[in-house]
Amino acid sequence: MSENTFNRVQAIYERSLRWSLQNRLAIFAVFLLSIVATIGAFMIMPQDFLPSSDQGQIFGLTEAPNGTSFDQMVRYQQQAAAVLAKDPNIEGFMSAVGSGGSSSGVNSGRVFASLKPLSQRSLSADQIIRKLQPKLDQIAGAQTYFGAVQDVRVGGRASNAQYQYTLHGEDANELYEWTPKVQAALTAVADRCPPRRSKGRSRPIWSSTVALRRASG
């Protein structure tokens, strides 16, 4: 930076400082407005660690009680697929049952759905999930959890919740003892959405994959 440039910047600062001292009420009003604007921005801006974004894709995990047969799990998965097939916001989806990917046994499944472009739907990915969830909750015997696929993902594996807390230990009895305690502590601070608990289930055995697609339009 040359000396002339520095002098010009200093002169501008000097004039602005002189004006500010001569108009203290105006500067004080600007200060108050900045505080109000900061509070307003804090209230309307997403406050999540990683705010949810709409990438046009949603992912779901289906779980049934231990001991559920593969054939029964397929029926549960078909019921979940029927719910997705009726939603006009979904362009196509894939449904699978059995071990593989994030599933750990024949009593679990997964669903991956592609949404129509934003120009062809009025709901965001999160709104579509909130619309689907009550219908999926009516499937007796199985639970389905959906989440929007994000461009930035934290964690090494898929789970049935946006955030995941994993307990590790060499003593299984100790894990069973502390898991409900941690869950109770998280429930006390959870905002609207209670934490869900999962644990390793049966031995992973690959069984089959059911693929369903529905043409758009």
Secondary structure, DSSP 8 states (H G I E B T S, - for coil): --HHHHHHHHHHHHHHHHHHHH-HHHHHHHHHHHHHHHHHHHHHS--SSS-----SEEEEEEE--TT--HHHHHHHHHHHHHHHHT-TTEEEEEEEESSBTTB-STTEEEEEEEE--GGG-SS-HHHHHHHHHHHHTTSTT-EEEEEE--SS--SSS--SSSS------S-HHHHHHHHHHHHHHHHHH-SSS--------S-----B---------
